[in-house]
Amino acid sequence: MDDMNIKVKLNKVTENTAAVADYRFINNAGAFIMDSYIVAADATMIPQVAAAFRRELE
């Protein structure tokens, strides 16, 4: 699986939080967006999907 071709859709939950739930890859994750950093909570992502999630957050 080529992680550069994987696309995930972020869903804005609040001003400082985002989430993704993509059942194609059987995963879900959330993120808290702070001023200088992002904290991601990733329960089930495989590495290739996690890389796509990180790209979207950045």
C-alpha positions as CSV (number, residue, x, y, z in Angstrom):
1,M,0.0,0.0,0.0
2,D,1.5,3.3,-1.1
3,D,0.9,5.8,1.7
4,M,1.3,8.8,-0.7
5,N,-1.9,7.7,-2.5
6,I,-3.9,7.3,0.7
7,K,-6.3,10.2,1.4
8,V,-8.1,10.8,4.7
9,K,-10.8,13.4,5.4
10,L,-10.5,15.4,8.6
11,N,-13.7,16.3,10.3
12,K,-13.5,19.5,12.4
13,V,-15.1,18.7,15.8
14,T,-14.3,22.0,17.6
15,E,-12.0,24.9,17.0
16,N,-9.0,22.9,18.3
17,T,-10.0,19.3,17.6
18,A,-10.2,17.2,14.5
19,A,-11.2,13.6,13.9
20,V,-11.1,11.0,11.1
21,A,-13.1,7.8,10.8
22,D,-12.4,5.8,7.7
23,Y,-13.9,2.4,7.6
24,R,-12.0,1.5,4.4
25,F,-8.9,1.1,6.6
26,I,-10.8,0.1,9.8
27,N,-9.5,3.0,11.8
28,N,-10.3,6.2,13.7
29,A,-8.2,8.9,15.2
30,G,-8.5,12.4,16.7
31,A,-6.2,15.3,17.2
32,F,-5.9,18.3,19.6
33,I,-4.5,21.3,17.7
34,M,-2.4,23.5,20.0
35,D,-0.6,26.7,19.2
36,S,2.8,25.1,18.8
37,Y,2.1,21.4,18.4
38,I,-0.5,18.8,17.6
39,V,-1.3,15.8,19.9
40,A,-2.8,12.9,17.9
41,A,-4.7,10.0,19.5
42,D,-4.5,7.1,17.1
43,A,-6.3,3.9,18.3
44,T,-6.0,1.6,15.3
45,M,-4.3,3.1,12.3
46,I,-1.8,1.2,10.2
47,P,1.5,3.1,9.5
48,Q,0.5,4.1,6.0
49,V,-2.8,5.6,7.0
50,A,-1.2,7.3,10.0
51,A,1.2,9.0,7.6
52,A,-1.7,10.3,5.6
53,F,-3.4,11.5,8.8
54,R,-0.3,13.4,9.8
55,R,0.0,15.1,6.4
56,E,-3.6,16.3,6.6
57,L,-3.0,17.7,10.1
58,E,0.1,19.6,9.1
